[in-house]
Amino acid sequence: NQEYSLKGSDKWQSSGEFSGLTPNTAYEIVTRVVYDSKVSMESLISEPLKAKTFIAFSGTVNGIENGKTYDAGTYFSIEATSSNLNIASPSIGDSRYRPLRWNWGGKSEGIFKDNAYKTDFTITDAGTYKLNVIFGLESYTDKGWVSENKEATLSVSFKVIAKEFTIKATSTAGGKLSPTGTLTVLQAKNYTIK
């Protein structure tokens, strides 16, 4: 027979679940016994339960641009970050999204370690790529940052093109090459001529 309200509000509800709250905001929740004309008036209001809503997800991946086209062989140095990631003096109830891992289109590729949210790679094959960075929600408690088992994914899609070049492989008198003649090669690829 309880009803619940946000402290200072005159709206009471039968559920302890609240909707429409603002992210990253402190609230005080109070309860009382429901009025029953056969038994008694409603009870006094309880001491408030102090709670803070989680931060809304907001993340970025620097070092690569969504929708951009890059040349094959481009070296990427990316860094993932999110709001509230580096709170100097966190308080109990603070929350953040921390970069956990990254992958290419769902296939697991790498884990961010030791609070370094960076990774480097070079792509030599032409194609369309999608880099996914997975962030995990954490809240600050008396035990430090603790996972809330909730994740958010930020994706960056881009293209890599490989220019074609024509080379001519010839040998001097008495020498041999294989392959020989006019060859078409792709940018950023290694070829062996023996």
N, C-alpha and C positions, 0 to 999 in steps of 0.2 A: 504493500500500500504506500509506496513512495512516489513522490513526484520531484522533478528536477528543474533547476533553472540556473542561468548564469547570474552571478551575484550582481545586484543592482537592477536586474530586469524584473518586470512584473509578469512575465510570461512563464508559465509552468507547463511541463510536459510529463507524460507517463514514462517516457524512455530516457535512459541515461546517455543516449547517443545524440550528439548535436551535429547539425549540418549548417553549411553556409558560414563557417568560421574562417577567419583570415589566417593565411599561413604565417608562421613564425611570430605568433602573438600569444602573450600570456593571458590566461583566463582563470577565473575562480568559479567553481561549480558548487552549488549548494543543493541540499535536499530537505524534504520535510515529509511527515506522514500526511496522507491525503485527508481532507475534511470528510467526516462521515456523520451525518445528522443523527444517527442512532447511537453513536458512541461518543464522539467529541469533536471539538473544533480541530482544525489542522494544527500540527505541532509547531514548535518554534523551529526556526531555520537552523540547519547544522552549521558547524564550522566549515569554512570553504576548503574544498580540495583545489590546490593550485596545480594548474597544468599549462603546458605550452604546446601549441600546434607545431607540426614539422614545417620546415622551410619548403617552399615550392621549388621544384627542380629547375635549375638554370645552369647550363654547362656550355663550354666552348672547346673546340679543338683547333689549336693554332699550328701553323706551319703547312697547312693544306687548305685549299678553298673548294667549297661545294660547287659543282657544276663546271669547274675549270678543266681545260685540256693541257696536259703536260707532255713533254718529249720523253721518249723512252730513255732510260738511263738517268732520269732525274733523281737526285738524292733528296729524301724527305727527312726532316727532323721535326716531329710533331710533339706537342705538349697538350695534355688535357687539364682543364681546370673547371672549377664550379664555384658558385657563390658560397660564402661561409667556409671555404675549404681551409683557409689559414687563419682561424680565429686565434689571436694572440693569447687571450685569457678567457677560455670558454667557461660558461656557467652551466650548472645542472639544468637540463631541459633544452639546451641549445641543440641544433641539428645541422647536418651538412650532408652533401652528396660527395663521396670520395671516388675518384677513378679507380676501378678495380682491374679491368682487363680490356683487351681489344681483340677484334677478329675481322676476318675478311668474309663478309656475307654469311655469317653463321658458323664458319669453321673456326674453332679455337686456335688462336695464334700466340697470344702473349699475355703476361700478367705484369701489372705495374708493381714494383717492389720498393721497399725502403723509402716510402714517401717521395719517390721520384716518378712523376707522372709523364715520362718522356719515352719515346721510342724512335729509332732511326731505321730507315729502309730505303732500298733502291728498287725501282721496277723497270725491268728491261723488256717485258712482253707488252705488246699493244693490246688494248682492250678497255672495257668499262669496269670500273672497280667501285666497291662500296666498303668503306672502313667504318666499323661499328665500335664505339667506345662505350663500355658498360660502367655505370656509376652505381654505387651502393649507398643507401640511406643509413646514416649513423646518428645516434643521439648521445649527448654527453651525460654521463652518470657519475656517481661517486667512485666508480671503477674505471673511469676514462671513457673513451669513445666505444660504443657498443653498436653492433649491427642491428638494424630493424628488419632485416630480411626482405627488403624492398629494393628493387633496382629500376633504373631508368637508362635508356639507350639513346645515344646521340650518334647519328649516321652522317657521313660525308661521302657523296658520290662524285666521281671524277673519271676522266678518260686519259688514257695514255696512247699516244700515236708514235709509230716508228717510221721515220723517213727512210726511203729506199735510196741506195747509192749504187752506181755502176762502177766496178773496178776492172782493170785488165791485168791478168796474171800472165807474165811471160818470163822465159828464162833466157839466159845468155847461151852462147854456143857451148854445147857439151853438157848443159844442165837440164834437169827435168823438173816439172811441177805437176802437182795433181791437187785439185783440178786446175785446169789451165784455160786461158781465153778470157772472154768477157763474162763477168759474174755480177749478179745482183745481190747486194747485201743489205741488211737492215741495221739501222742505227742501234747502238748499245749492245749488239750481239757480237760474240767472239767467233771467229772463223779460223780454221787451220788450213794452210796451204803447205803441202810437203814437197 
